[in-house]
Structure formats: structure tokens, C-alpha cells
Amino acid sequence: MGLSTSLDHSEKSPYMVFQWALTVVLVFFGSNLLVVVYNLLLHPLKEFPGPPLARCTSLWGFYWNLHGLRAHKIDNAHKRYGTIIRIAPNLLSFSDPEAVREIYNSKNFVKAEGFYRAKRIFQENHLLSFRDPAQHHQRRKLLSRGFSQATLTEFEPQIASKVSTLLDQWTKLSKQKDAIDVYPWAHMFGFDVIYHLMFGIDPESLKRGKESVIMPWLRSWRPTFNYKELLPQLEKWGPSAPGIVGKNFRNVQKWKMYAVDIVRSFRQEGKTTPFLSRVLDGIDESLGRPLTDSELAEECMGGMFGGSGTTANTFVFALWGTLRHPDVVRCLKNELKDAFPDTNVIPSAVECGKLPYLNAVLQETLRLYPTIIAILPRMAVQDTVLAGAHIPKGANVGIQNLTIHRNEQIFSEPKDFCPERWLQPNEAQRTAFVPFSVGPRKCIGSNLAEMELRVLIAAFFRRFNASIDPSMTEREMELYDGFSASPIGGRLLLHLEKENS
């Protein structure tokens, strides 16, 4: 009898396992089906149009994020559905430039939780990830000392030195090979500048002609955004994940440990840098104390991420946009030749700031190829009205530069590279042009970026006559949406000849 009972139990086990598995599957799909039905029929944003899948689930945005196309898909959706569209169950995108300041300069909105929580590195909030306005204000107040005009003036000789090293390297390479890929060199320049500012050490990537071991670690941070936005638990467990996902988290972990070691050694040895001398022992008033080694390390890491690849990609796009228009090159070179007779000059940032056409070239680059291409979501803290639409408390809203910078009602021929539009811009153009965002959350390093770019563009076009290699295609230079924008092909081949006079 006992044996029979045992056999009956073992015979039923496979069926019971199947039954349990089927139940789990049905519960999973059933619950998700209920969420989809709610999002389509009952959600407070149900009346707003948008791509059908985006209105059902956030997976629409996640999928296009993985392919670097989310900003483009949102832009296309605006053309199809209108100025206010639903691009996730709880997220609206606006294409009216007038809404920019209503969103990013208003106390009615704060940073959206899921998006900015995913921007943390390892359990520490930093300037980019802070959602609380008061905490963000105090942290920005502390860190702004490291990006002050006094700091940048003190650091400018280091920028000039790196510009000179970069152009010298390209001069040598131009004699050895037919075409030079300027893309990796631009990224080494951006990295060397921000690393030197943060830590007072020149990593000398440019001098060696080889990227620092840290640069792959830095690049690994970007994909972790997407992972953590979909699965927040990966902030803790990511380094243990298998495959490329875990590798990216482990690289970021190495970077964090490296940065902590530098900050700790600076404190122990009493070292200072143009950046750290102003923030190392400063008080974060929201905490009532100086930042810990871990907190300050993540601030440095955030600054390095925001201040290296973005500057590098903008310079690459400036070359691409300018060199395809001989009339633009001619106007720019004439202005530079009048201002700087010496072809080997590394001009000062102050002098570059006085040149209208140089600045127009930079502005047009930032318009057509915006540094931050992605939407920056904000959450409504109360019921409000935005661009004539009722926005319920808890809803997320935002605007992306790709769309407003190419608004054809504001910028004629918006896809054309035309610096002349910035010689006498109208009020609508100034309102729509927000490459570094606006308000209290505006990019803290925008002055540094503009200083680097003005000097580098001026020095490049004063020293070289350049042309784009015929193998380069429009497709390679399309914008890849990885939160910040980069050329999808990851290269720009140029032919360089030294300017004679």
C-alpha cells in the first residue's frame, strides 16, 4: 500500500510541476494584460495620442534605446501625432519650444524617479541623479566652485597644451598616411582635459596616441542606464550578472574603485587640483559635512562622463558640418586669419569668444547635432497646465533637443548646416536653442565645453586645410541616441594639409 502511494505521487509530480508552471505563466501574462488594458483605457494620460505600443508599455522606448533610435522615433511620432504625444504609459513628449522653460524652470516639476535613479553609479546620488531640488541646489553650489571662471582661467593653459599636442600629432600623421580617423583622437582629447581638471594628472592619452585603460570603463556606464531603468535591482546585483551586462557593471565598478583610491590619496597626502581644491573639503550644506570619498568619486566620475564624450562628439560633428560646406570654411578661415596671423597659434578662449562666425559655427553644430539628444523627463508634483494641456500629478513630461532644434517653423531648412542663422538670431530661435538645458539643472560644465570647443575649432581651421574622405557616408554620421549623441559609424576620416599662411 505504501509502495502504491509512493508510485502514485511520483507519477503525479510531472503534472503538478506543469500545473504550477502554467499557473505562473498565466499569472504573469494575465497581470501584464491587465496593466496594458489599464494603460490604454483607464490611465490618466489615456486621451493623449502616440505610438500604440508606447501607450501600452515602456518596452517601446527601451527597445529603441537599445538600438540608439529612441530620439528619432519620438521625433517621427511628433510629426505623425502632433505637438503633445504619449511615448510611454506615464510620459508625455512636447515639441513646442515655449514649453521648455515651463518644464525645466518651474517648481511644478521635479526629475522623474526611474530615469534619474538609473543614472546613479553605485548607490551614491550625484549631481545628475539628485531628484530633490534642495539637495541638488546644495550639491551644485558646492561643485560649481570647481567649474567657476576662476578655475577655468587657471586651467586654460592645460587645455591649450592638449590642443597643441593633438594638432601636432595630426600634423605628423598627415605625412604618414592618406586619411586620419579623427574620432578616437577627439575622444582622447576630451578625456585628457576632464581627467586633468578633476584629478590634476595628465593621463597623456594624446601624447601616447593610445586611449587610457579608464576610457572603456567610462563607456561601460552608458549601457547600464538602460539596464537599471528596466530592472533597478541591477544597481546592486549587476556586477554578478552574466555576459556583456555583467561586464559593463564590473567595468564601472573598477572605475569607481579607481576614483575612490585617487580621492582618498589626495586627502591623505594633502594634494589639490583646480577642481578638487575647491570641493575636497567644502561643506555640502544639505548634508552638513564634506563629501565622503565615495560621494566625491562619483561626482568626479559623473563629471568625466558628461565632460569627455559630449565635447569630443560635438567637435567631430563640427568638422563634419563645416567641411561639407566650402563657403562656411572660407568665411571661418577668413575670420580666423584676420584674428590670428600665426597658423600655429593656440588662441585664447577670450579672443575666440569675440569672433562672431566662429561662435555661429559652434552654435549651429550644437543645434543640428545636440549634445544631449535624449528627452530629460520631469514629474509633475501637482496637477498643472502645460502648453494648454492638463497634466495630472505624478505624470512625467519632457522635451528633446532633436525635435525643437529642428522645428521647421522656427529654423528655415532645419536640416541644413547654416551658421549664418546665428549672426542675427530672432527671439524664437533663441528660445528654442537649449543645447545644455535651462534653469537650475542646466549642465554645470557648459562653460568648460564651450571654451574647449571654441579654442579647438579655431586652432584646427587655422592650422589645417582639411577635406572629408570620399568613403564617409551620411549614414555613418547620423545621430546615435545613447542619452548623449554620437555618430553612428564611430569614425570620421579626414585628409589634412598644413596651412601655409
Secondary structure as UniProt FT lines:
FT   HELIX           2..41
FT   TURN            44..47
FT   HELIX           52..56
FT   HELIX           59..66
FT   TURN            67..68
FT   HELIX           70..81
FT   STRAND          84..88
FT   TURN            89..90
FT   STRAND          91..94
FT   TURN            97..98
FT   HELIX           99..104
FT   TURN            107..108
FT   STRAND          109..111
FT   HELIX           113..117
FT   TURN            118..119
FT   TURN            127..129
FT   HELIX           133..143
FT   HELIX           144..147
FT   HELIX           149..176
FT   STRAND          180..181
FT   HELIX           182..199
FT   HELIX           205..208
FT   HELIX           214..230
FT   TURN            232..233
FT   HELIX           234..237
FT   HELIX           238..240
FT   HELIX           243..269
FT   TURN            274..275
FT   HELIX           276..279
FT   TURN            285..288
FT   HELIX           293..323
FT   HELIX           326..339
FT   TURN            343..344
FT   HELIX           349..352
FT   TURN            353..354
FT   HELIX           356..368
FT   STRAND          378..380
FT   STRAND          384..386
FT   TURN            387..388
FT   STRAND          389..391
FT   TURN            393..394
FT   STRAND          396..398
FT   HELIX           401..404
FT   TURN            405..406
FT   TURN            408..410
FT   TURN            414..415
FT   HELIX           419..422
FT   HELIX           427..432
FT   TURN            435..436
FT   HELIX           439..441
FT   TURN            444..445
FT   HELIX           446..463
FT   STRAND          464..468
FT   TURN            470..471
FT   HELIX           475..477
FT   STRAND          479..481
FT   STRAND          484..487
FT   TURN            488..489
FT   STRAND          493..498
//
